[in-house]
Amino acid sequence: MPKRVKRSYDNSRRLAQTRATRLRVIDAAKALFIEQGYPATTLESVADAADIPVPTLYRWFGSKRALLTAVLEISFVGDDEPVSFVDRPAVQAALSEPDPSVLLDAFATIARDFMDRSSGILHVLATAAQVDAEAAALLAEIRRQRRTGQSRIVTALVERDALDPALDPSEACDFVYLLWSPETHRILTIERGWTSQQYEAWLAHALRRTLLAR
């Protein structure tokens, strides 16, 4: 009698469904955070909006801060792939660009896309940080990471001998941190009503005028 062949279990479809549901939860949480604010949004309201059981939400995220962190991470990079922002193809291509002006133009495009995805939720975080200690700690860490990441732009210019010699590199990093900040983006696009394209063009011009040797 022939031996029965044991079939391997393919759970790829189940994993894909779980991933899609998790993304739906994150989208629902982002919408509620922006609409209601971070303090007023409960995990129960997120579970209801995403149409999943509350225990599942707690099992996946554990806390509201962890859920907010997930929302921020996906907003920053645009998807849930395990690839850091600096390792994304657009960022790597910009850092490899030999022409300093083209390099800065590329980062202006990256900044526009980044802000289009994340400016709303970053404003929620900044507002929540005024009354919530966990949100304040998360905001401080994000700001630290942002300055570290943006300093790579200045490092790339120094390597190309393109940074204005009148600028100290640390000072130049502060300028980038100011120009490419959620606060600046919000003033221009929300308060002044600029389009994303206007913001990108301004940022590219401001970076070139501020950083490049003349």
C-alpha positions as CSV (number, residue, x, y, z in Angstrom):
1,M,0.0,0.0,0.0
2,P,1.5,3.3,-1.0
3,K,2.4,5.8,1.7
4,R,0.2,8.8,2.0
5,V,2.0,12.0,1.0
6,K,1.8,14.7,3.7
7,R,0.8,18.0,2.2
8,S,2.5,21.1,3.3
9,Y,0.3,23.8,4.8
10,D,0.2,27.0,2.9
11,N,-0.9,29.8,5.2
12,S,0.1,32.7,2.8
13,R,-3.6,33.6,2.1
14,R,-4.3,33.7,5.8
15,L,-1.3,35.9,6.4
16,A,-2.3,38.2,3.6
17,Q,-5.8,38.6,5.1
18,T,-4.3,39.3,8.5
19,R,-2.0,41.9,7.0
20,A,-4.9,43.6,5.1
21,T,-7.0,43.7,8.3
22,R,-4.2,45.2,10.3
23,L,-3.7,47.9,7.7
24,R,-7.5,48.6,7.8
25,V,-7.2,49.0,11.6
26,I,-4.3,51.4,11.2
27,D,-6.2,53.4,8.5
28,A,-9.3,53.6,10.8
29,A,-7.1,54.7,13.8
30,K,-5.4,57.4,11.7
31,A,-8.8,58.8,10.6
32,L,-10.1,58.8,14.1
33,F,-7.0,60.4,15.6
34,I,-7.2,63.2,13.1
35,E,-10.9,63.6,13.4
36,Q,-11.3,63.3,17.2
37,G,-7.8,63.9,18.5
38,Y,-5.5,61.4,20.3
39,P,-6.9,61.7,23.9
40,A,-10.5,61.3,22.8
41,T,-10.0,58.2,20.6
42,T,-10.3,54.9,22.4
43,L,-9.1,51.5,21.2
44,E,-12.8,50.4,21.4
45,S,-13.8,53.1,18.9
46,V,-11.0,52.0,16.6
47,A,-12.1,48.4,16.8
48,D,-15.6,49.4,16.0
49,A,-14.6,51.5,13.0
50,A,-12.4,48.8,11.7
51,D,-15.1,46.1,12.4
52,I,-12.8,43.8,14.4
53,P,-13.1,42.4,17.9
54,V,-11.5,44.5,20.6
55,P,-9.4,41.5,21.9
56,T,-7.8,41.2,18.5
57,L,-6.9,44.9,18.5
58,Y,-5.3,44.5,22.0
59,R,-3.5,41.4,20.9
60,W,-2.0,43.1,17.8
61,F,-1.1,46.5,19.4
62,G,-1.4,46.2,23.2
63,S,-1.9,49.9,23.9
64,K,-3.1,53.1,22.2
65,R,0.5,54.5,22.1
66,A,1.6,51.4,20.2
67,L,-1.2,51.9,17.7
68,L,-0.3,55.5,17.3
69,T,3.3,54.5,16.7
70,A,2.1,52.0,14.0
71,V,0.1,54.8,12.4
72,L,3.1,57.1,12.4
73,E,5.5,54.5,11.0
74,I,3.2,53.7,8.0
75,S,2.5,57.3,7.4
76,F,6.2,58.1,7.3
77,V,7.1,55.5,4.6
78,G,3.8,54.8,2.9
79,D,3.4,51.1,3.5
80,D,4.1,48.3,6.1
81,E,7.2,46.9,4.4
82,P,10.0,46.3,7.0
83,V,12.3,48.9,5.3
84,S,13.4,52.0,7.1
85,F,12.9,55.4,5.7
86,V,16.6,56.0,4.9
87,D,16.8,52.6,3.1
88,R,13.9,53.4,0.8
89,P,14.9,53.6,-2.9
90,A,14.1,57.2,-3.4
91,V,16.2,58.3,-0.4
92,Q,19.1,56.1,-1.4
93,A,18.9,57.4,-4.9
94,A,18.9,61.0,-3.6
95,L,21.9,60.4,-1.4
96,S,23.8,58.8,-4.3
97,E,23.1,61.8,-6.6
98,P,26.5,63.4,-7.5
99,D,25.0,66.8,-8.4
100,P,24.3,68.7,-5.1
101,S,21.4,70.8,-6.7
102,V,19.7,67.7,-8.0
103,L,20.3,66.0,-4.7
104,L,18.4,68.8,-2.8
105,D,15.6,68.8,-5.4
106,A,15.2,65.1,-4.9
107,F,14.9,65.6,-1.2
108,A,12.3,68.3,-1.7
109,T,10.2,65.8,-3.6
110,I,10.7,63.2,-0.8
111,A,9.7,65.8,1.8
112,R,6.5,66.7,-0.2
113,D,5.5,63.1,-0.3
114,F,6.4,62.5,3.3
115,M,4.3,65.6,4.5
116,D,1.4,64.7,2.2
117,R,1.2,61.3,4.1
118,S,2.0,62.4,7.6
119,S,1.5,66.1,8.3
120,G,-2.0,65.5,9.7
121,I,-1.1,62.8,12.1
122,L,2.0,64.6,13.2
123,H,-0.1,67.6,14.1
124,V,-2.3,65.3,16.1
125,L,0.8,64.0,18.0
126,A,2.1,67.5,18.6
127,T,-1.3,68.6,20.0
128,A,-1.6,65.5,22.2
129,A,1.9,66.0,23.5
130,Q,0.7,69.1,25.3
131,V,-1.5,67.1,27.6
132,D,-0.3,63.5,27.4
133,A,3.1,62.4,28.7
134,E,3.4,59.3,26.5
135,A,2.6,61.4,23.4
136,A,5.2,63.9,24.5
137,A,7.8,61.2,24.8
138,L,7.0,59.8,21.4
139,L,7.1,63.3,19.8
140,A,10.5,63.9,21.4
141,E,11.9,60.7,20.0
142,I,10.5,61.3,16.5
143,R,12.1,64.8,16.5
144,R,15.4,63.3,17.5
145,Q,15.2,60.7,14.7
146,R,14.1,63.4,12.2
147,R,17.2,65.6,12.9
148,T,19.5,62.6,12.7
149,G,18.0,61.5,9.4
150,Q,18.0,64.9,7.9
151,S,21.6,65.4,8.9
152,R,22.5,62.9,6.1
153,I,21.7,65.6,3.6
154,V,24.3,67.9,5.0
155,T,26.8,65.0,5.3
156,A,26.2,64.3,1.5
157,L,26.9,68.0,0.7
158,V,30.1,68.0,2.8
159,E,31.3,64.8,1.0
160,R,30.8,66.7,-2.3
161,D,32.5,69.8,-1.1
162,A,29.3,71.6,-1.8
163,L,28.2,73.0,1.6
164,D,28.5,76.7,1.9
165,P,31.9,77.2,3.7
166,A,30.3,80.0,5.8
167,L,28.1,77.3,7.4
168,D,29.1,75.0,10.3
169,P,27.7,71.5,9.5
170,S,25.8,71.4,12.8
171,E,24.2,74.8,12.0
172,A,23.4,73.6,8.5
173,C,21.6,70.5,10.0
174,D,19.5,72.9,12.1
175,F,18.5,74.8,9.0
176,V,17.4,71.6,7.3
177,Y,15.5,70.6,10.4
178,L,13.7,74.0,10.4
179,L,12.9,74.1,6.7
180,W,11.8,70.4,6.5
181,S,9.6,70.5,9.6
182,P,5.9,69.7,10.0
183,E,5.4,73.1,11.5
184,T,6.8,74.9,8.5
185,H,4.8,72.7,6.2
186,R,1.6,73.3,8.1
187,I,2.0,77.1,8.1
188,L,2.5,77.1,4.3
189,T,-0.1,74.5,3.3
190,I,-2.8,75.0,5.9
191,E,-2.5,78.6,7.1
192,R,-1.4,80.0,3.8
193,G,-3.2,77.5,1.5
194,W,-0.2,76.5,-0.6
195,T,-0.4,73.4,-2.8
196,S,1.9,70.5,-2.4
197,Q,3.6,71.5,-5.6
198,Q,4.2,75.0,-4.3
199,Y,5.6,73.6,-1.1
200,E,8.0,71.4,-2.9
201,A,9.3,74.1,-5.2
202,W,9.8,76.5,-2.3
203,L,11.6,73.8,-0.2
204,A,14.0,73.0,-3.1
205,H,14.8,76.7,-3.6
206,A,15.2,77.3,0.1
207,L,17.5,74.3,0.6
208,R,19.7,75.3,-2.4
209,R,19.9,79.0,-1.3
210,T,20.6,78.1,2.3
211,L,23.1,75.2,2.0
212,L,25.0,75.4,-1.3
213,A,28.3,77.2,-1.8
214,R,28.0,80.1,-4.2
